[in-house]
Amino acid sequence: MKKIVLAGLFASTSLWSANIIATKVHHSISEVATGSPLWAGVKESKVTLYPQTTVKMNDKIANQMNADNGSKVAKVKAIYTDTEIAFLIKWQDETLSIQKGYKSDSYGDGFAVQLATDYSNPEALPYIGMGSKGREVFVHLQKANPNVFEPNGNGDVEMQVGRKNTPYFGTELEAYDSAVKDLGVVDYERNFVSAGFRSMTQVRDGVNSNMNMIYNLNKHCWAGTLSRDLKDEYLNLEGTVPVAFAVWDGSRNNRDGLKLLSGWNSVVLEDETELVEALNGEVSGDVANGKAQYDMNCAACHNTPFMAPSLANIGGYASAGYLKESISDPSAVVVPGYNRNAHKNTPWYNVENGKRVSTMPSFSWMGEKDMKDLIAYLKTLKAEEE
């Protein structure tokens, strides 16, 4: 069997490799499920997910519920064919949360798989949370929700059975499916393209993908799968491919940007070492001097709520290349961050000629050693595992 390798993002300042071995299979994986025998014998690896803390939500209760979130380890497998790729991700969740329809106060568990649309420059990958302008990401999202065929309370009992239990065939079955879609809560699987915060655009065609998730009541954990084509009008997955994972906990009011997410992990389809090294190479430096540089140049803004993005977990999901670019060229990727609780005199960016320009000054003047030490320190900023 031919194999490819997923190498996980390093932790702290030393090399940390998740090294997920993805195995080539010779069966279609377009509808592979969590319990499929195709996963048997495929090596499992660990990917760490960190609280996304860059932007704080304007939800006091949710913020309090998630204030002390630690990191979470997910177990990931991957398989592929000549035309398709699939991921299996498992993670612990002590509570089963189902999204009940489209209510604004009901939040379901869920997971997402994120892929970069352009990864030709390993040192300038998209912003891990939502992509960035000119560096789009493709996001596959699955939320846990039941197939409720009659949620309107009208007692339409004929709509409360699955399609395989109906007496319909052909056009009558198509009509039944249409009625279920109009009345019920169907599978919450979504695809998006995003080029930054508030830019997510749902993709409704042109993508052949499938997701599902199932909860193990005995082990208190979720398992989810994504299968998709290697190539379509949005992605051309070849060479070395960056991928990231995210999970939501509905019992903690998780939704949108309130989640746990990994950094970029590299899927090695061919022998391309540049991106693998960019995501997995050792980050060496004097952490003590890096902290001194942070305290002197960064802390005044980044440690003050709403004045600048929080860096509390930046080391967990940002690559060294992204950190270096953010320090040297702050306007390359601008996190919007405008919040009704922020003071009007401390905007994160200004708009000049239609382009967002960060209010953070460039630190490109910083010496090579101090820059290296600062990045080494920033990579230590991450939550401990729960």
QUIFEN-V890740 format. One line per field, one symbol per residue. ss: DSSP state (H for helix, E for strand, C for the rest). burial: 1 if it has 24 or more other C-alpha atoms within 12 Angstrom, else 0. Layout:
ss=???
burial=???
This chain:
ss=CCEEEEECCCCCCCCCCCCEEEEECCCCCCCCCCCCHHHCCCCCEEEEEEECCCCCCCCHHHHHHCCCCCEEEEEEEEEECCCEEEEEEEEECCCCCCCCCCCCCCCCCEEEEEEECCCCCHHHCCCCCCCECCECEEEEEEECCCCECCCCCCCCHHHCCCHHHCCCCHHHHHHHHHHHHHHCECCEEEEEEECCCCCCEECCCCCCEEEEEEEECCCCEEEEEEEEECECCCCECCCEEEEEEEEECHHHCCECCECEECCCEEEECCCCHHHHHHHHCCCCCCHHHHHHHHHHHCHHHHCCCCCCCCCCCHHHHCCHHHHHHHHHCCCCCCCCCCCCCCCCCCCCEEEECCEEEECCCCCCCCCHHHHHHHHHHHCCCCCCEC
burial=00111111111110011111111110001111110001100111111111111111100001100100111111111111101111111111100111111000001111111111111001111111111110111111111111111110000000110010000000000001100100111111111111111001000000111111111000001111111111000111111111111111111111111111111111111000001111111111101001101100010001001111111111111111111111110111111111000000011110000001011100100000011111111111111000
